[in-house]
Amino acid sequence: MIQKQHRHDWSIGITSVAVVVAALVGKSEFVAFHESQFRKDLVGWIGAVVIVVAGVLATRRLANGLGGVLARSSIGAAGSGAGLRLLLLIVGYLIVIFSVFAVLGVSLTHLLLGAGLAGIILGIAAQQSLGNIFASLVLLVARPFVVGDRIRIRSGVLAGPLDATVLAIDLAYVTVQTDDGVLKIPNAVMLGSGIGKPNADTPPATS
């Protein structure tokens, strides 16, 4: 039943993307062959409405579909599906916004310049948070550990080796169970640490 829902999400999402592309191409072709400014503006606003509706639908459905794929895969750590879905929603909505501005004839050069400056300011302000988000993606792809693993973390930030069991991986933290209790470690710290198996899990050396 769940797989059927995911296939349904994929089919609706892809169809909605096709509608968005058709709206963009149709607006461009109409402008090329008509000189009436009123008609151009009217078609632009109609195209914008179509892009908003179809774009939001496509974004939500494709995010659900990809999130479901990750949740069923071997890298589906706790919280990773929801985290990836959130990132896809953000990227998708940004694409919808830029598409709407394009079909309305708003200068993308000035828009991108303003967005670039805003991105630099926000990036500096949220450097640590963004670092943790990108680190979480690297951890999910590289998979130095998965939920349930017993690992040894070697990091100066954590004041020496730390044996722990991985409980969850999300966009900001890796949650582990240590002898002293539950600990949330920032993803950037985990990415910069040495990860191995505790000595108790390794076979004894033979002479």
N, C-alpha and C positions, 0 to 999 in steps of 0.2 A: 504493500500500500504506500509506504514511504517512497520507494523507488519510482512508483507510478506518479506520485506527486512531483518528484524531482524532474521526471521526463516532461511533465506538464509545464513546469516552470521553464525548462529549457526551450520548449516549443513556443510558448508565449513570448519569452524574452527575445528569441531570435526574430520572431515575426515583428515585434515592436521595434527592434533595431532596423529592420528593413523599412518600416513605416517612416522612421526618423530620417533615414538616408533618402527615401523617396521625397519627403517634404523638402529637404535641403536642395536636392537636385531640381525638383519641380519649381521651387522659388527662383533658383538661378536661371533656369530656362525661360521662365515667364518674364523676368526682368530683361533678358537679352532680346526678347521679341516684342515687347510692349513699351511704349513711351509714356503712357498715362501715369503720373505720379500717384494719383488717387488709387488706381488699380494696383500699383506696386505696393503701396502701403497696406491696402486691404489684404492682398495675398500674403504679405509679410506677417501681418497679425494672425491671419488664419494658420499660416505655417508655424508660427510661434506656439499657438495653442496646441496644435497637433504634436509638435515636438515635446512640449511639456508633458502632455498626457502619455504619449507613447514612450518618451524617454524615461519618465519616472517608473512606468510599468516595466520597461525593459531592465532598468537598473535593479529594481526590487526582485524581479524574477530570476535574473542571471546571478545576482548575489545569493539568493536562496539556493539556486542550483549548484554553484561553486562551493558554497558553504556545506551543502550536503555531501558533495564529493569528498571534501577534505575530512568531514566527520566520519565518513565510512572508510577512509584510507588508513594506511598504517601509521601516518603521521598525525592522525586525528587526536592530538592531545587535548586535555580538558581546556575548554575556553578558546581553542585555536579556531574552530569553525565560526564562532560568534565574532572573534576578532577579525578574521579575514572578511566576513560579511560586512562588518562596519567599514573597513577600508574600501571595499568595493563600492559600497553605497556612497561614500564621500567622493571617490573618483568619478563614479557614474553621474552624480548630481552636478559635479563641476563640468563634465562634458555637456550635460544638458544645458547648463547656464550659458556656456560659450556658444553652443549651437543656436540658442535663442537669440543671443546678441548678433550672431552672424546673419541669421535670417531677417532680423530687423534692420540690418545695415549699420549697426554700431561698429565703429572702428576697432578692430581687434588689436591693432598696434598699440593704441593708447591703453586699451584694456589690459593687454598683456604686460605693458610697462608698469601700470599701476598694480597689477596682481603680483608682478615680480618684486616690486618694492615692498608690498605688504607681506609677501612670502619671506623676504629677507628679515624683516622686522619680527615676524612671528617665529621664524626659525631660530633667531637668536634668543628670543624670549622663552621658547619651548625646546631649547636644544636638548636638554636631558630627557624630556618626554619623547621627542622624536627619535633620539638615540635608542631608547628602550624599545620603541615600536619596530625600528629596523632590525635591532638585535634579535627581537622575537622571531621575525621572519627568517633570519639566518639560522637561528636555532631550530626552527621547524623544518627547514630544508636540509641542513647539514646533519641533524639528528645525532648530536654527541650523546644524547640520552633521551629517554621517553618517560612518560608517566609510569610510575611503578619501579623504576630502576633504583638500585642502591648505588650511590656514587660517592667519590671522594673529590672534594673541591679544594684546589690549591690556589689561594689568592691572598695577596698581602692586605687587601682591603678587609678581608674577613679574619685577619690575624691568625693565619696558619691553616693547615689542612682541616677540613671539616667533612665528616662522614654524615650523609643524609639520604633520605628516600624522597624521590620526586613525587609530589602530590598533584601539582597542576602547573600548566604553562599558559600564561595569558599575554596580553599586549604589553604589560608593564613589568610584571614580576614572574619569577619562578618560585613557586611555593614548595618548600621542602620540610620534611619532618626530621628533626635532629634529636639528639639525646636530651637537649634542654627545652624542646618544644618545637612548635611550628615557626618557621622563619620565612619571610618573603624577601627574596634577593632580586635586585633590579636586573633586568635582562642584559644590560650593557656590562654589568659586573660579571655575570655568568659567561658572557661571550669572551671576555678578557681573562678568564680564569683557566687553569689547567684542570681538566675533568678526567677522572679515571675511576677504577674500581677499588674499593677498600681492600686492604691486605687479606682480610678474612675470606674474600671471594676469589682470591687467586690461588692456584694450586701450589703446594710447596715445591721448592727447587729440589732436584734429584742430583746426587753426586755421581 
